[in-house]
Amino acid sequence: MNQKEDYLKSMGVDVVAGIANMMDLETYNEMLDDFYDSFDEETSAIDSFKNQGDMPNYAIKVHAMKSNARSFGFMKLGDICYAHEMASKANDINYVNEHYDELLKNIEETKQIISNYKNL
């Protein structure tokens, strides 16, 4: 483990699993850049579907974010997205609305962790 990987571990990221999922550290870093760059667009789409009450498309977007987050070792974000995915599939708009700020907060925390990691 190097300083950058140690940082991710200290932030609760399962970096060992993430690197294993991406085959190696170089691929992990390249793909992590793409994941980071997609946050604003994906968050905007999630927000739009939530505001429209479009739970089927909301479920698709949070499912994708969940899968990506878990692939990189961001299990907390993955778990929050999973809860939103299950609620939206059940058409539980109340859950989505009541827990939406938690989702946004964790997306921002994850973006900050990745930004800090990239700048180490």
DSSP file (Angstrom, degrees, kcal/mol; ACC not computed):
  #  RESIDUE AA STRUCTURE BP1 BP2  ACC     N-H-->O    O-->H-N    N-H-->O    O-->H-N    TCO  KAPPA ALPHA  PHI   PSI    X-CA   Y-CA   Z-CA
    1    1 A M              0   0    0      0, 0.0     2,-0.2     0, 0.0     0, 0.0   0.000 360.0 360.0 360.0 138.4    0.0    0.0    0.0
    2    2 A N     >  -     0   0    0      1,-0.0     4,-2.9     0, 0.0     5,-0.2  -0.522 360.0 -87.9-107.6-178.3    1.2    3.5   -0.8
    3    3 A Q  H  > S+     0   0    0      1,-0.2     4,-2.2     2,-0.2     5,-0.1   0.888 126.0  49.5 -58.0 -42.9    0.2    6.8    0.6
    4    4 A K  H  > S+     0   0    0      2,-0.2     4,-1.9     1,-0.2    -1,-0.2   0.927 113.6  44.7 -65.5 -44.7   -2.7    7.3   -1.8
    5    5 A E  H  > S+     0   0    0      1,-0.2     4,-2.4     2,-0.2    -2,-0.2   0.895 111.3  54.0 -66.0 -39.5   -4.1    3.9   -1.1
    6    6 A D  H  X S+     0   0    0     -4,-2.9     4,-2.5     1,-0.2    -1,-0.2   0.887 105.5  54.8 -60.8 -38.7   -3.7    4.4    2.6
    7    7 A Y  H  X S+     0   0    0     -4,-2.2     4,-1.1    -5,-0.2    -2,-0.2   0.947 107.9  48.2 -59.4 -48.7   -5.6    7.6    2.3
    8    8 A L  H ><>S+     0   0    0     -4,-1.9     5,-2.4     1,-0.2     3,-0.8   0.930 111.4  50.2 -59.4 -44.7   -8.6    5.8    0.7
    9    9 A K  H ><5S+     0   0    0     -4,-2.4     3,-1.8     1,-0.3    -1,-0.2   0.906 107.0  54.5 -59.1 -40.9   -8.5    3.1    3.4
   10   10 A S  H 3<5S+     0   0    0     -4,-2.5    -1,-0.3     1,-0.3    -2,-0.2   0.729 105.5  54.5 -66.8 -20.0   -8.5    5.7    6.1
   11   11 A M  T <<5S-     0   0    0     -4,-1.1    -1,-0.3    -3,-0.8    -2,-0.2   0.277 125.7-100.5 -95.9   9.4  -11.6    7.2    4.5
   12   12 A G  T < 5S+     0   0    0     -3,-1.8     2,-0.4     1,-0.3    63,-0.4   0.637  74.7 144.1  85.1  14.6  -13.5    3.9    4.7
   13   13 A V      < -     0   0    0     -5,-2.4     2,-2.0    -6,-0.2    -1,-0.3  -0.737  53.1-135.1 -89.6 132.8  -12.9    2.9    1.0
   14   14 A D     >  +     0   0    0     59,-2.7     4,-2.3    -2,-0.4     3,-0.1  -0.544  39.2 165.4 -83.0  73.9  -12.3   -0.8    0.3
   15   15 A V  H  >  +     0   0    0     -2,-2.0     4,-2.8     1,-0.2     5,-0.2   0.800  66.8  59.8 -66.5 -30.9   -9.5    0.1   -2.0
   16   16 A V  H  > S+     0   0    0     -3,-0.2     4,-2.1     2,-0.2    -1,-0.2   0.947 110.3  41.8 -63.5 -46.9   -8.1   -3.5   -2.1
   17   17 A A  H  > S+     0   0    0      2,-0.2     4,-2.7     1,-0.2    -2,-0.2   0.904 113.9  54.2 -64.7 -40.6  -11.4   -4.8   -3.5
   18   18 A G  H  X S+     0   0    0     -4,-2.3     4,-1.4    54,-0.3    -2,-0.2   0.924 110.0  44.9 -59.8 -46.1  -11.7   -1.8   -5.8
   19   19 A I  H  X S+     0   0    0     -4,-2.8     4,-0.5     1,-0.2    -1,-0.2   0.904 112.7  52.1 -65.4 -40.8   -8.2   -2.4   -7.3
   20   20 A A  H >< S+     0   0    0     -4,-2.1     3,-0.8    -5,-0.2    -2,-0.2   0.899 107.6  52.6 -61.7 -39.8   -9.0   -6.1   -7.7
   21   21 A N  H 3< S+     0   0    0     -4,-2.7    -1,-0.2    50,-0.3    -2,-0.2   0.815 113.7  43.1 -64.6 -29.9  -12.3   -5.2   -9.5
   22   22 A M  H 3< S-     0   0    0     -4,-1.4     2,-0.8    -3,-0.2    -1,-0.2   0.375 110.4-122.6 -98.8   3.2  -10.3   -3.0  -11.9
   23   23 A M  S << S+     0   0    0     -3,-0.8     2,-0.3    -4,-0.5    -3,-0.1  -0.208  79.0   9.3  85.9 -41.1   -7.5   -5.6  -12.4
   24   24 A D  S  > S-     0   0    0     -2,-0.8     4,-2.4    -6,-0.1     5,-0.1  -0.976  80.1 -97.6-160.5 169.8   -4.7   -3.2  -11.3
   25   25 A L  H  > S+     0   0    0     -2,-0.3     4,-2.8     1,-0.2     5,-0.2   0.878 117.8  54.5 -63.2 -40.4   -3.9    0.2   -9.7
   26   26 A E  H  > S+     0   0    0      1,-0.2     4,-2.1     2,-0.2    -1,-0.2   0.930 112.1  43.2 -61.6 -45.1   -3.3    1.9  -13.1
   27   27 A T  H  > S+     0   0    0      2,-0.2     4,-2.9     1,-0.2     5,-0.3   0.898 111.8  55.5 -66.4 -40.3   -6.7    0.8  -14.4
   28   28 A Y  H  X S+     0   0    0     -4,-2.4     4,-2.6     1,-0.2    -2,-0.2   0.941 109.6  46.3 -55.7 -49.2   -8.3    1.7  -11.1
   29   29 A N  H  X S+     0   0    0     -4,-2.8     4,-1.6     2,-0.2    -1,-0.2   0.905 113.6  48.1 -63.2 -42.4   -7.0    5.2  -11.3
   30   30 A E  H  X S+     0   0    0     -4,-2.1     4,-1.4    -5,-0.2    -2,-0.2   0.940 116.1  42.9 -63.2 -47.2   -8.0    5.7  -14.9
   31   31 A M  H  X S+     0   0    0     -4,-2.9     4,-2.4     1,-0.2    -2,-0.2   0.839 108.5  59.3 -69.9 -32.8  -11.5    4.4  -14.3
   32   32 A L  H  X S+     0   0    0     -4,-2.6     4,-2.7    -5,-0.3    -1,-0.2   0.869 101.6  55.4 -63.6 -35.9  -11.8    6.4  -11.1
   33   33 A D  H  X S+     0   0    0     -4,-1.6     4,-2.7     2,-0.2    -1,-0.2   0.929 108.7  47.3 -59.9 -45.4  -11.2    9.5  -13.1
   34   34 A D  H  X S+     0   0    0     -4,-1.4     4,-1.3     2,-0.2    -2,-0.2   0.912 111.8  50.2 -62.9 -42.7  -14.2    8.6  -15.3
   35   35 A F  H  X S+     0   0    0     -4,-2.4     4,-0.6     1,-0.2     3,-0.5   0.934 112.7  47.1 -60.3 -47.1  -16.4    7.8  -12.3
   36   36 A Y  H >< S+     0   0    0     -4,-2.7     3,-1.2     1,-0.2     4,-0.4   0.922 110.5  51.9 -60.4 -46.0  -15.4   11.2  -10.8
   37   37 A D  H 3< S+     0   0    0     -4,-2.7     4,-0.4     1,-0.2    -1,-0.2   0.725 106.4  55.7 -65.9 -21.4  -16.1   13.1  -14.0
   38   38 A S  H 3X S+     0   0    0     -4,-1.3     4,-2.8    -3,-0.5     5,-0.3   0.614  82.7  89.0 -86.2 -12.8  -19.6   11.5  -14.3
   39   39 A F  H <X S+     0   0    0     -3,-1.2     4,-3.2    -4,-0.6     5,-0.3   0.900  85.8  47.7 -56.4 -48.7  -20.9   12.6  -10.9
   40   40 A D  H  > S+     0   0    0     -4,-0.4     4,-2.1    -3,-0.2    -1,-0.2   0.929 116.3  43.0 -63.1 -45.3  -22.3   16.0  -11.9
   41   41 A E  H  > S+     0   0    0     -4,-0.4     4,-2.1     2,-0.2    -1,-0.2   0.925 117.2  46.4 -65.5 -44.4  -24.2   14.6  -14.9
   42   42 A E  H  X S+     0   0    0     -4,-2.8     4,-2.6     1,-0.2    -2,-0.2   0.909 112.5  50.0 -65.8 -41.5  -25.4   11.5  -13.1
   43   43 A T  H  X S+     0   0    0     -4,-3.2     4,-2.6    -5,-0.3    -1,-0.2   0.888 109.3  52.5 -64.4 -38.4  -26.5   13.6  -10.0
   44   44 A S  H  X S+     0   0    0     -4,-2.1     4,-2.4    -5,-0.3    -1,-0.2   0.913 110.6  46.9 -62.8 -43.1  -28.4   16.0  -12.3
   45   45 A A  H  X S+     0   0    0     -4,-2.1     4,-2.6     2,-0.2     5,-0.2   0.917 112.3  50.0 -65.2 -43.4  -30.2   13.1  -13.9
   46   46 A I  H  X S+     0   0    0     -4,-2.6     4,-2.4     1,-0.2    -2,-0.2   0.930 112.0  48.6 -59.7 -45.5  -31.1   11.5  -10.5
   47   47 A D  H  X S+     0   0    0     -4,-2.6     4,-2.7     1,-0.2    -2,-0.2   0.910 110.7  50.4 -61.3 -44.2  -32.3   14.9   -9.3
   48   48 A S  H  X S+     0   0    0     -4,-2.4     4,-1.8     1,-0.2     6,-0.2   0.930 111.6  46.8 -62.2 -46.6  -34.4   15.4  -12.4
   49   49 A F  H  X>S+     0   0    0     -4,-2.6     5,-2.4     2,-0.2     4,-0.7   0.887 112.7  50.7 -64.7 -37.9  -36.1   12.0  -12.2
   50   50 A K  H ><5S+     0   0    0     -4,-2.4     3,-1.2    -5,-0.2    -2,-0.2   0.951 110.5  48.7 -62.5 -47.9  -36.7   12.5   -8.4
   51   51 A N  H 3<5S+     0   0    0     -4,-2.7    -1,-0.2     1,-0.3    -2,-0.2   0.802 112.6  48.4 -64.1 -29.3  -38.3   15.9   -9.1
   52   52 A Q  H 3<5S-     0   0    0     -4,-1.8    -1,-0.3    -5,-0.2    -2,-0.2   0.565 110.3-122.5 -83.7  -9.4  -40.5   14.4  -11.8
   53   53 A G  T <<5 +     0   0    0     -3,-1.2     2,-1.6    -4,-0.7    -3,-0.2   0.735  59.7 152.2  70.9  22.3  -41.5   11.5   -9.6
   54   54 A D     >< +     0   0    0     -5,-2.4     4,-2.1    -6,-0.2    -1,-0.2  -0.622  13.2 170.2 -87.6  81.4  -40.1    9.1  -12.2
   55   55 A M  H  >  +     0   0    0     -2,-1.6     4,-2.7     1,-0.2    -1,-0.2   0.840  68.6  58.5 -68.1 -34.9  -39.2    6.3  -10.0
   56   56 A P  H  > S+     0   0    0      0, 0.0     4,-1.5     0, 0.0    -1,-0.2   0.944 114.1  37.7 -60.8 -44.9  -38.4    3.7  -12.7
   57   57 A N  H  > S+     0   0    0      2,-0.2     4,-2.1     1,-0.2    -2,-0.2   0.838 114.2  56.0 -74.9 -31.7  -35.7    5.9  -14.2
   58   58 A Y  H  X S+     0   0    0     -4,-2.1     4,-2.7     1,-0.2     5,-0.3   0.930 106.6  51.6 -59.3 -45.6  -34.6    7.1  -10.8
   59   59 A A  H  X S+     0   0    0     -4,-2.7     4,-2.1     1,-0.2    -2,-0.2   0.894 108.0  51.6 -59.7 -41.3  -34.1    3.4   -9.9
   60   60 A I  H  X S+     0   0    0     -4,-1.5     4,-2.0     2,-0.2    -1,-0.2   0.924 112.3  45.8 -62.2 -44.9  -32.0    2.9  -13.0
   61   61 A K  H  X S+     0   0    0     -4,-2.1     4,-2.3     2,-0.2    -2,-0.2   0.919 114.8  44.7 -68.6 -44.3  -29.7    5.8  -12.2
   62   62 A V  H  X S+     0   0    0     -4,-2.7     4,-2.5     1,-0.2    -1,-0.2   0.839 111.1  56.2 -71.0 -29.0  -29.2    5.0   -8.6
   63   63 A H  H  X S+     0   0    0     -4,-2.1     4,-2.6    -5,-0.3    -2,-0.2   0.935 108.9  46.7 -62.2 -45.6  -28.6    1.4   -9.5
   64   64 A A  H  X S+     0   0    0     -4,-2.0     4,-2.5     1,-0.2    -2,-0.2   0.915 113.1  48.2 -63.7 -42.8  -25.8    2.4  -11.8
   65   65 A M  H  X S+     0   0    0     -4,-2.3     4,-2.9     2,-0.2     5,-0.2   0.901 110.9  52.3 -64.7 -39.3  -24.3    4.7   -9.3
   66   66 A K  H  X S+     0   0    0     -4,-2.5     4,-2.7     2,-0.2     5,-0.3   0.947 110.6  47.2 -58.5 -49.8  -24.5    1.9   -6.7
   67   67 A S  H  X S+     0   0    0     -4,-2.6     4,-2.1     1,-0.2    -2,-0.2   0.918 114.9  45.5 -61.7 -45.0  -22.7   -0.5   -8.9
   68   68 A N  H  X S+     0   0    0     -4,-2.5     4,-1.6     2,-0.2     6,-0.2   0.936 112.6  50.7 -63.9 -46.2  -20.0    1.9   -9.8
   69   69 A A  H  <>S+     0   0    0     -4,-2.9     5,-2.8     1,-0.2     4,-0.5   0.936 112.9  45.5 -58.2 -47.8  -19.5    3.0   -6.2
   70   70 A R  H ><5S+     0   0    0     -4,-2.7     3,-1.0     1,-0.2    -1,-0.2   0.874 106.9  59.3 -65.0 -36.9  -19.2   -0.6   -5.0
   71   71 A S  H 3<5S+     0   0    0     -4,-2.1   -50,-0.3     1,-0.3    -1,-0.2   0.852 110.0  43.1 -59.9 -34.1  -16.8   -1.5   -7.9
   72   72 A F  T 3<5S-     0   0    0     -4,-1.6   -54,-0.3    -3,-0.4    -1,-0.3   0.465 124.0-102.9 -91.0  -2.5  -14.4    1.2   -6.7
   73   73 A G  T < 5S+     0   0    0     -3,-1.0   -59,-2.7    -4,-0.5     2,-1.7   0.546  78.3 135.2  94.6   8.7  -14.8    0.3   -3.0
   74   74 A F     >< +     0   0    0     -5,-2.8     4,-2.1    -6,-0.2    -1,-0.1  -0.572  22.1 163.8 -88.5  74.6  -17.1    3.2   -2.0
   75   75 A M  H  >  +     0   0    0     -2,-1.7     4,-2.8   -63,-0.4    -1,-0.2   0.825  65.2  57.5 -68.5 -34.2  -19.4    0.9    0.0
   76   76 A K  H  > S+     0   0    0    -64,-0.2     4,-2.2     2,-0.2    -1,-0.2   0.952 111.0  42.8 -62.6 -48.7  -21.2    3.6    2.0
   77   77 A L  H  > S+     0   0    0      1,-0.2     4,-2.7     2,-0.2     5,-0.2   0.908 113.5  53.9 -62.3 -40.9  -22.3    5.3   -1.1
   78   78 A G  H  X S+     0   0    0     -4,-2.1     4,-2.2     1,-0.2    -2,-0.2   0.907 108.8  48.2 -58.9 -42.7  -23.2    2.0   -2.6
   79   79 A D  H  X S+     0   0    0     -4,-2.8     4,-2.1     2,-0.2    -1,-0.2   0.897 111.9  48.6 -67.0 -40.5  -25.4    1.1    0.3
   80   80 A I  H  X S+     0   0    0     -4,-2.2     4,-2.0     2,-0.2    -2,-0.2   0.926 112.5  48.4 -65.7 -43.8  -27.2    4.4    0.3
   81   81 A C  H  X S+     0   0    0     -4,-2.7     4,-2.7     1,-0.2    -2,-0.2   0.891 108.9  54.7 -62.1 -38.6  -27.8    4.1   -3.5
   82   82 A Y  H  X S+     0   0    0     -4,-2.2     4,-2.8    -5,-0.2     5,-0.2   0.919 106.7  50.1 -61.7 -43.4  -29.1    0.5   -2.9
   83   83 A A  H  X S+     0   0    0     -4,-2.1     4,-2.2     1,-0.2    -1,-0.2   0.903 113.0  46.8 -62.0 -40.2  -31.6    1.8   -0.3
   84   84 A H  H  X S+     0   0    0     -4,-2.0     4,-2.7     2,-0.2    -2,-0.2   0.876 110.9  52.8 -67.9 -37.7  -32.8    4.4   -2.8
   85   85 A E  H  X S+     0   0    0     -4,-2.7     4,-2.3     2,-0.2    -2,-0.2   0.947 111.3  45.0 -62.3 -48.5  -32.9    1.8   -5.6
   86   86 A M  H  X S+     0   0    0     -4,-2.8     4,-1.3     1,-0.2    -2,-0.2   0.906 114.8  48.7 -64.1 -41.1  -35.1   -0.5   -3.5
   87   87 A A  H  <>S+     0   0    0     -4,-2.2     5,-3.3    -5,-0.2    -1,-0.2   0.920 112.4  47.4 -65.2 -43.4  -37.4    2.3   -2.4
   88   88 A S  H ><5S+     0   0    0     -4,-2.7     3,-1.3     1,-0.2    -1,-0.2   0.869 108.5  54.3 -69.4 -34.0  -37.8    3.7   -5.9
   89   89 A K  H 3<5S+     0   0    0     -4,-2.3    -1,-0.2     1,-0.3    -2,-0.2   0.810 109.7  48.6 -66.0 -28.0  -38.5    0.2   -7.3
   90   90 A A  T 3<5S-     0   0    0     -4,-1.3    -1,-0.3    -5,-0.2    -2,-0.2   0.354 117.4-119.4 -88.0   4.7  -41.3    0.0   -4.6
   91   91 A N  T < 5 +     0   0    0     -3,-1.3     2,-1.6     1,-0.2    -3,-0.2   0.818  58.2 157.8  58.7  34.2  -42.4    3.4   -5.8
   92   92 A D     >< +     0   0    0     -5,-3.3     4,-1.9     1,-0.2     3,-0.2  -0.611   7.9 166.8 -89.6  78.0  -41.7    4.8   -2.3
   93   93 A I  H  > S+     0   0    0     -2,-1.6     4,-2.8     1,-0.2     5,-0.2   0.824  71.5  61.7 -63.2 -32.2  -41.4    8.4   -3.2
   94   94 A N  H  > S+     0   0    0     -3,-0.2     4,-2.9     2,-0.2    -1,-0.2   0.933 104.4  47.0 -61.4 -45.7  -41.6    9.4    0.5
   95   95 A Y  H  > S+     0   0    0     -3,-0.2     4,-2.2     2,-0.2    -2,-0.2   0.946 112.4  50.5 -60.0 -47.6  -38.4    7.4    1.3
   96   96 A V  H  X S+     0   0    0     -4,-1.9     4,-0.5     1,-0.2    -2,-0.2   0.936 115.0  42.7 -56.6 -48.7  -36.6    8.9   -1.7
   97   97 A N  H >< S+     0   0    0     -4,-2.8     3,-0.6     1,-0.2     4,-0.4   0.906 114.6  49.9 -66.0 -41.6  -37.6   12.5   -0.7
   98   98 A E  H 3< S+     0   0    0     -4,-2.9    -1,-0.2     1,-0.2    -2,-0.2   0.795 121.4  33.6 -68.8 -28.2  -36.9   12.0    3.0
   99   99 A H  H 3X S+     0   0    0     -4,-2.2     4,-1.6    -5,-0.2    -1,-0.2   0.270  88.0 101.0-111.4   9.9  -33.4   10.5    2.4
  100  100 A Y  H <X S+     0   0    0     -3,-0.6     4,-2.6    -4,-0.5     5,-0.2   0.891  78.5  55.3 -65.5 -40.2  -32.4   12.5   -0.6
  101  101 A D  H  > S+     0   0    0     -4,-0.4     4,-2.7     1,-0.2    -1,-0.2   0.874 105.5  53.8 -61.3 -36.2  -30.2   14.9    1.3
  102  102 A E  H  > S+     0   0    0      2,-0.2     4,-2.2     1,-0.2    -1,-0.2   0.905 109.0  49.1 -63.0 -41.6  -28.2   12.0    2.7
  103  103 A L  H  X S+     0   0    0     -4,-1.6     4,-2.3     2,-0.2    -2,-0.2   0.953 113.2  45.6 -62.1 -50.1  -27.7   10.7   -0.8
  104  104 A L  H  X S+     0   0    0     -4,-2.6     4,-2.4     1,-0.2    -2,-0.2   0.901 111.5  52.9 -61.2 -41.1  -26.5   14.1   -2.1
  105  105 A K  H  X S+     0   0    0     -4,-2.7     4,-2.4     1,-0.2    -1,-0.2   0.907 111.1  46.2 -61.2 -42.4  -24.3   14.5    1.0
  106  106 A N  H  X S+     0   0    0     -4,-2.2     4,-2.6     2,-0.2    -1,-0.2   0.853 109.0  54.5 -73.6 -32.3  -22.6   11.2    0.4
  107  107 A I  H  X S+     0   0    0     -4,-2.3     4,-2.6     2,-0.2    -2,-0.2   0.946 111.3  46.0 -60.8 -46.5  -22.1   11.9   -3.3
  108  108 A E  H  X S+     0   0    0     -4,-2.4     4,-2.3     2,-0.2    -2,-0.2   0.900 112.2  50.5 -63.6 -41.0  -20.3   15.1   -2.4
  109  109 A E  H  X S+     0   0    0     -4,-2.4     4,-2.4     2,-0.2    -1,-0.2   0.915 111.5  48.6 -62.1 -42.3  -18.2   13.4    0.3
  110  110 A T  H  X S+     0   0    0     -4,-2.6     4,-2.5     2,-0.2    -2,-0.2   0.917 110.0  51.1 -65.2 -43.2  -17.2   10.7   -2.2
  111  111 A K  H  X S+     0   0    0     -4,-2.6     4,-2.7     1,-0.2    -1,-0.2   0.910 111.1  49.3 -58.6 -41.9  -16.3   13.3   -4.8
  112  112 A Q  H  X S+     0   0    0     -4,-2.3     4,-2.8     2,-0.2    -2,-0.2   0.900 109.5  51.1 -66.2 -41.1  -14.2   15.1   -2.2
  113  113 A I  H  X S+     0   0    0     -4,-2.4     4,-2.5     2,-0.2    -2,-0.2   0.937 113.2  45.5 -60.2 -46.4  -12.4   11.8   -1.2
  114  114 A I  H  X S+     0   0    0     -4,-2.5     4,-2.7     2,-0.2    -2,-0.2   0.917 112.4  51.2 -65.4 -42.1  -11.6   11.1   -4.9
  115  115 A S  H  X S+     0   0    0     -4,-2.7     4,-1.4     1,-0.2    -2,-0.2   0.932 112.1  46.3 -59.8 -46.7  -10.5   14.7   -5.5
  116  116 A N  H  < S+     0   0    0     -4,-2.8     4,-0.4     1,-0.2     3,-0.2   0.910 112.3  51.6 -61.6 -42.3   -8.2   14.5   -2.5
  117  117 A Y  H >< S+     0   0    0     -4,-2.5     3,-1.2     1,-0.2    -2,-0.2   0.917 108.4  50.6 -60.0 -45.5   -6.9   11.1   -3.6
  118  118 A K  H 3< S+     0   0    0     -4,-2.7    -1,-0.2     1,-0.3    -2,-0.2   0.796 110.5  50.9 -64.4 -28.4   -6.1   12.4   -7.1
  119  119 A N  T 3<        0   0    0     -4,-1.4    -1,-0.3    -3,-0.2    -2,-0.2   0.409 360.0 360.0 -93.1   2.0   -4.2   15.4   -5.6
  120  120 A L    <         0   0    0     -3,-1.2    -1,-0.2    -4,-0.4    -2,-0.1   0.494 360.0 360.0 -75.5 360.0   -1.9   13.3   -3.3
